[in-house]
Amino acid sequence: MNKTSYTNLAKTWEYVEDRAFARQSPDLNEARQAAERNGVPQGSAAQAELLSLLVRMLGASSVIAVGTGSVVETLQLINGLNGAGQLTAVDSSAQGIAIIRRLFATLSDRTQTTLRAVNAPVGTFLPRLNAGDYDLIVVAGDASNYAATFEQAPHLLGEHGVIVFTDMMALEDPDANGGVMNPADRGDKAVAMREFLDVVQSDERFDTALTPSGTGLLVALKR
Protein backbone atom coordinates (compact mmCIF):
# COMPACT_ATOMS: atom_id res chain seq x y z
CA MET A 1 0.00 0.00 0.00
CA ASN A 2 1.54 3.32 -1.07
CA LYS A 3 1.55 6.70 0.64
CA THR A 4 -1.48 7.90 -1.32
CA SER A 5 -3.50 4.89 -0.18
CA TYR A 6 -2.63 5.56 3.45
CA THR A 7 -3.57 9.22 3.05
CA ASN A 8 -6.92 8.25 1.54
CA LEU A 9 -7.60 5.84 4.38
CA ALA A 10 -6.87 8.56 6.93
CA LYS A 11 -9.18 10.94 5.09
CA THR A 12 -11.86 8.23 4.98
CA TRP A 13 -11.66 7.74 8.75
CA GLU A 14 -11.88 11.50 9.28
CA TYR A 15 -14.85 11.85 6.93
CA VAL A 16 -16.76 8.99 8.58
CA GLU A 17 -16.04 10.35 12.05
CA ASP A 18 -17.06 13.90 11.14
CA ARG A 19 -20.28 12.63 9.58
CA ALA A 20 -21.17 10.55 12.65
CA PHE A 21 -20.32 13.45 14.94
CA ALA A 22 -22.62 15.75 12.95
CA ARG A 23 -25.44 13.18 13.30
CA GLN A 24 -25.20 13.07 17.09
CA SER A 25 -28.38 14.09 18.88
CA PRO A 26 -28.40 17.08 21.25
CA ASP A 27 -28.45 14.59 24.15
CA LEU A 28 -25.32 12.89 22.86
CA ASN A 29 -23.56 16.20 22.30
CA GLU A 30 -24.43 17.34 25.79
CA ALA A 31 -23.28 14.05 27.33
CA ARG A 32 -19.98 14.17 25.42
CA GLN A 33 -19.28 17.76 26.40
CA ALA A 34 -20.18 17.20 30.05
CA ALA A 35 -17.88 14.18 30.31
CA GLU A 36 -15.00 15.96 28.61
CA ARG A 37 -15.46 19.00 30.87
CA ASN A 38 -14.96 16.60 33.76
CA GLY A 39 -11.70 15.35 32.29
CA VAL A 40 -13.09 12.09 30.87
CA PRO A 41 -12.35 11.92 27.11
CA GLN A 42 -14.93 10.18 24.95
CA GLY A 43 -14.36 7.80 22.07
CA SER A 44 -15.31 7.73 18.41
CA ALA A 45 -18.77 8.94 17.43
CA ALA A 46 -18.87 6.49 14.49
CA GLN A 47 -17.96 3.59 16.75
CA ALA A 48 -20.70 4.50 19.23
CA GLU A 49 -23.20 4.74 16.37
CA LEU A 50 -22.16 1.27 15.20
CA LEU A 51 -22.68 -0.15 18.70
CA SER A 52 -26.22 1.24 18.76
CA LEU A 53 -26.93 -0.45 15.44
CA LEU A 54 -25.42 -3.69 16.71
CA VAL A 55 -27.91 -3.75 19.58
CA ARG A 56 -30.73 -3.55 17.05
CA MET A 57 -29.19 -6.11 14.70
CA LEU A 58 -28.86 -8.61 17.53
CA GLY A 59 -32.31 -7.86 18.88
CA ALA A 60 -30.51 -7.52 22.21
CA SER A 61 -32.57 -6.97 25.32
CA SER A 62 -29.89 -7.33 27.99
CA VAL A 63 -26.61 -5.43 27.65
CA ILE A 64 -23.55 -4.90 29.83
CA ALA A 65 -21.33 -1.85 29.29
CA VAL A 66 -17.92 -2.09 30.95
CA GLY A 67 -15.88 1.07 30.79
CA THR A 68 -14.21 4.04 32.37
CA GLY A 69 -16.63 6.93 31.97
CA SER A 70 -17.73 5.74 28.51
CA VAL A 71 -20.77 8.00 28.43
CA VAL A 72 -21.30 8.33 24.68
CA GLU A 73 -21.04 4.59 24.05
CA THR A 74 -23.36 3.85 26.97
CA LEU A 75 -25.96 6.31 25.75
CA GLN A 76 -25.83 4.89 22.23
CA LEU A 77 -26.34 1.38 23.65
CA ILE A 78 -29.41 2.69 25.48
CA ASN A 79 -30.63 4.26 22.25
CA GLY A 80 -30.25 0.88 20.57
CA LEU A 81 -32.46 -0.74 23.20
CA ASN A 82 -35.18 1.71 22.16
CA GLY A 83 -36.98 1.97 25.48
CA ALA A 84 -36.95 -1.76 26.26
CA GLY A 85 -34.72 -4.29 27.99
CA GLN A 86 -32.00 -3.50 30.47
CA LEU A 87 -28.50 -2.06 30.53
CA THR A 88 -25.94 -2.59 33.27
CA ALA A 89 -23.01 -0.17 33.32
CA VAL A 90 -19.95 -1.30 35.29
CA ASP A 91 -17.22 1.21 36.09
CA SER A 92 -14.48 0.77 38.68
CA SER A 93 -13.61 4.46 38.83
CA ALA A 94 -15.49 6.81 41.17
CA GLN A 95 -15.37 9.65 38.64
CA GLY A 96 -16.57 7.49 35.77
CA ILE A 97 -19.51 5.95 37.63
CA ALA A 98 -20.58 9.38 38.91
CA ILE A 99 -20.86 10.62 35.32
CA ILE A 100 -22.78 7.49 34.27
CA ARG A 101 -25.18 7.90 37.20
CA ARG A 102 -25.85 11.51 36.28
CA LEU A 103 -26.60 10.36 32.75
CA PHE A 104 -29.01 7.72 34.02
CA ALA A 105 -30.74 10.27 36.25
CA THR A 106 -31.46 12.50 33.25
CA LEU A 107 -32.90 9.51 31.34
CA SER A 108 -35.06 8.09 34.15
CA ASP A 109 -38.23 9.84 32.98
CA ARG A 110 -37.55 9.41 29.27
CA THR A 111 -36.96 5.70 28.79
CA GLN A 112 -38.50 2.43 29.93
CA THR A 113 -35.14 0.67 29.67
CA THR A 114 -34.00 -0.56 33.08
CA LEU A 115 -30.71 1.16 33.89
CA ARG A 116 -28.25 -0.02 36.51
CA ALA A 117 -24.91 1.60 37.34
CA VAL A 118 -22.40 -0.38 39.39
CA ASN A 119 -19.16 0.92 40.88
CA ALA A 120 -16.99 -2.19 41.23
CA PRO A 121 -14.05 -3.99 39.63
CA VAL A 122 -15.37 -6.17 36.82
CA GLY A 123 -13.55 -9.22 38.18
CA THR A 124 -15.52 -8.88 41.40
CA PHE A 125 -18.95 -7.95 40.04
CA LEU A 126 -19.43 -9.94 36.83
CA PRO A 127 -19.12 -13.42 38.40
CA ARG A 128 -22.20 -12.59 40.50
CA LEU A 129 -24.46 -12.23 37.47
CA ASN A 130 -26.76 -14.95 36.15
CA ALA A 131 -25.38 -17.30 33.53
CA GLY A 132 -26.61 -16.93 29.96
CA ASP A 133 -28.69 -13.83 30.67
CA TYR A 134 -26.90 -11.35 28.40
CA ASP A 135 -27.00 -10.73 24.66
CA LEU A 136 -24.22 -8.18 24.32
CA ILE A 137 -21.23 -7.01 26.34
CA VAL A 138 -19.22 -3.92 25.34
CA VAL A 139 -15.82 -3.31 26.92
CA ALA A 140 -13.90 -0.02 26.95
CA GLY A 141 -11.53 1.99 29.13
CA ASP A 142 -8.69 0.70 31.27
CA ALA A 143 -6.66 -2.29 30.10
CA SER A 144 -7.67 -4.19 33.25
CA ASN A 145 -11.28 -4.30 32.05
CA TYR A 146 -10.59 -6.45 29.00
CA ALA A 147 -9.21 -9.78 30.18
CA ALA A 148 -11.37 -9.78 33.31
CA THR A 149 -14.54 -9.33 31.26
CA PHE A 150 -13.58 -11.83 28.59
CA GLU A 151 -12.97 -14.43 31.28
CA GLN A 152 -16.65 -14.14 32.27
CA ALA A 153 -18.09 -13.81 28.76
CA PRO A 154 -18.69 -17.53 28.04
CA HIS A 155 -20.62 -17.75 31.32
CA LEU A 156 -22.66 -14.55 30.91
CA LEU A 157 -23.56 -14.60 27.22
CA GLY A 158 -26.52 -16.51 25.93
CA GLU A 159 -26.48 -18.55 22.73
CA HIS A 160 -24.81 -16.55 19.93
CA GLY A 161 -24.19 -13.67 22.32
CA VAL A 162 -21.58 -11.07 21.35
CA ILE A 163 -18.78 -9.34 23.20
CA VAL A 164 -17.21 -6.23 21.68
CA PHE A 165 -13.90 -4.67 22.69
CA THR A 166 -13.27 -1.03 21.78
CA ASP A 167 -9.90 0.75 21.44
CA MET A 168 -8.09 -2.45 20.56
CA MET A 169 -5.28 -0.39 19.05
CA ALA A 170 -4.76 1.37 22.41
CA LEU A 171 -4.84 4.86 20.91
CA GLU A 172 -7.18 6.50 23.42
CA ASP A 173 -4.55 6.52 26.15
CA PRO A 174 -3.26 10.13 26.41
CA ASP A 175 0.27 8.74 26.63
CA ALA A 176 -0.11 6.47 23.58
CA ASN A 177 2.89 6.39 21.24
CA GLY A 178 1.37 4.72 18.21
CA GLY A 179 -0.45 2.07 20.23
CA VAL A 180 -0.49 -1.58 19.21
CA MET A 181 0.88 -0.82 15.75
CA ASN A 182 4.12 0.62 17.13
CA PRO A 183 6.33 -2.05 18.78
CA ALA A 184 8.15 0.77 20.57
CA ASP A 185 4.95 1.72 22.45
CA ARG A 186 5.39 -0.13 25.72
CA GLY A 187 2.51 1.58 27.50
CA ASP A 188 0.34 -0.60 29.72
CA LYS A 189 -2.62 -0.71 27.36
CA ALA A 190 -0.61 -1.21 24.17
CA VAL A 191 1.25 -4.15 25.72
CA ALA A 192 -1.96 -5.62 27.13
CA MET A 193 -3.90 -5.31 23.86
CA ARG A 194 -1.16 -7.02 21.81
CA GLU A 195 -1.40 -10.05 24.05
CA PHE A 196 -5.16 -9.86 24.48
CA LEU A 197 -5.86 -9.84 20.74
CA ASP A 198 -4.09 -13.17 20.39
CA VAL A 199 -5.99 -14.60 23.36
CA VAL A 200 -9.42 -13.74 21.97
CA GLN A 201 -8.74 -14.69 18.36
CA SER A 202 -7.33 -18.07 19.37
CA ASP A 203 -10.29 -18.94 21.62
CA GLU A 204 -12.26 -21.68 19.86
CA ARG A 205 -15.44 -20.76 21.74
CA PHE A 206 -15.77 -17.57 19.68
CA ASP A 207 -15.76 -16.42 16.06
CA THR A 208 -14.01 -13.05 15.79
CA ALA A 209 -13.41 -10.08 13.53
CA LEU A 210 -11.07 -7.13 14.09
CA THR A 211 -12.21 -3.93 12.38
CA PRO A 212 -10.69 -0.43 12.11
CA SER A 213 -13.83 1.26 13.43
CA GLY A 214 -12.99 3.99 15.91
CA THR A 215 -9.60 3.06 17.37
CA GLY A 216 -10.00 -0.64 16.63
CA LEU A 217 -13.07 -2.75 17.34
CA LEU A 218 -12.85 -6.49 18.06
CA VAL A 219 -16.15 -8.37 17.78
CA ALA A 220 -16.43 -11.90 19.19
CA LEU A 221 -19.49 -14.09 18.61
CA LYS A 222 -20.09 -16.96 21.02
CA ARG A 223 -20.43 -20.20 19.10
N, C-alpha and C positions, 0 to 999 in steps of 0.2 A: 504494500500500500504506500503510495507516494505522499509527498507533503500536501499536495492539493486535496487528496482524499481525506487526510486527517483534518485539514482546515474545514472541509465541507461537513465532516461529521461533527466537529465542534460547533459550527454554525447551526446544524440541524438540532443539536441538543439545546442550544440557546433559543432557537425559534420555538421548539416544542414547549420549553419551560416558560417562555414569555407568554405564549398563547394560553397555557394552563393558568398561569398567574392572573392573566386578564379575565379569565372565566370564573375566578373565585368569587363566591358570594360575599356580601358585606359581612356576614357572620364570620366567614373564614378569614377575611382581611383583618377584622377586628381581633380575632383570636391570635393570628400570627403576630400582629403588632404588639398586642399585650404581652405575649410570651417573650418577644425579643426585647421589649422595654425592661423586662425583668431579668435579662441576661441569659435567656434560654433560646438559642438559635433554633430555627425550624427548618425542616428538610424541603425537598423538592415538591413544588406544587403539582407537577405532572405525575410524580410517583404517588402522591396522596390521592389524586383523581383516579389513578389506576386501581388503587386499593379499594376505593368506593365501588368501582365497577366490578371488581372481583367479588365483593360481597354479594352483589346482585347476580352475577354469573353462577355462583355456587348455590344461590338460594339460601345463604347462611342465615341462621337465626340465633346462633350463639357464638360470640366472638371474644377473644382475649387480645388485648393490646398491651404489650410489654414495652416499656420505653423509659426515657428520661426526659420528661416534659414534652413529649411528642404530641402537642396540642392539635396541630393541623391534621396529622394522620388520624388521630383519634376522632376528631370531628368528622372527617370524611368517612370513616368506618361507620359512624352513627348515621350519617346521611345515607349510606348504602343500605342500612337496616330499614330505612324508610318507616320509622315509627313503630316497628315491631321488634320482637326478639329481645336479646339482652347483650350488653357489652360490659366486660370487666377490664378495667384499666389497672395495671400493676406497675408501680413506680417505687423504687427503693430510696429515691431522694426526697427529702422534705420539701424542697423548693418545687420540684417537678410535680409532686402529688398535690401540692397546694394550688398550682395553676390548673391542673386537671379538675380538681374539685370545684374551683370557681367556674370553670366551663360547664360542668354538670349542673351547677346551681342555676346558671342562666338558661339551661335547656329544660329544666324540670317541668315547666308549664307548657312546653312547646313540643314535646315528643312523648309517645307512649312506650318507647324503648326503655327497658329497665337498665339503669346505669349504676355501676358499682366501681368505686375508686378505692384501691387498696395500697397502703404504704407498707411494703415489706419486700425483703429480698425474694426474688423469684424461686430460688432453690428451697426456700422455706414455705412459701405460700402455695405454689402450684401443686405439690404432692397432695395437698388437702382436698383438691377438687375431684369431682366425680369422674370416673373413667368413661370415655366415649361420649361425653356430653357436648363437645365443642366441634364446630365446623371449620373454624378459621382462627389461626393464631398469627399475629403480626409482631415482629420483634425489631426494636430499634434501640438507639442509645448506647450505653456503656458496653464495652466488650464482655463484661461479666454476665450480661443478660443472655447472650447467645447460646453458649453451650449448656447453661443451666436450663433454659427453656426447651432446647432440642431434646435433652435427656428425658423430659416429661411428655414430649409430643406424642409418641406412640400410645401412651396411656390415656392422654386427654382427648385426642382426636377421634371422631367417629369414622365410620367407613368412608374412604375417599376424602377425608379431611385434608386441609392444606395448612402448611406453615410457611410464612413468608419472612425473610430476613432482609431488612433494608440496610443501606450503607455498607454493602459487602466489600467495597473498595476502600473503606476506612478513610474517606475524604472529608467527613464532617467534623473530625477532630480539629480544633483550632491550631494544633501543633503538627498537623499532617504534613509530610514531606513527600508527596506523591502517592501515599497510601500503598495499597497492596501491589500496585504495578511497579513501584520503585523498590528494588531489593535493599537499597540503602536506608529506607524508612524503617527504623526499628522501634517505632512507637508501639505502645501496648496494643492498640486496636489493630494496627496493620499486621503485627506479628500474629495476633490471635486469629484474625480473619483468614490469613494464609493457611493456617493449620485447620481452621474450622471448615473452610470450603471443601477441603479434601475429606474431612470426616462426614459431612452431609452427603456429598456426591458419591461416596463409596458405601453408603448405608443401603443395603438391599431392601429395606422396608419402605423406601421412598423412591419415586421417580422425580427427577429434578431438572430445573432449567435456570441458568444464570443469565440475566438480561442486563443491559446497560441503563435501564430506567433509573432516573435519579442519580444516585451515586453507587449504583449496583444493587440489583434486586435478585435474590435467590429464592425461587419458588420450589417447594417440595410437597409432592402429593403422596399421601399415605396409600400404599397398595392394598 
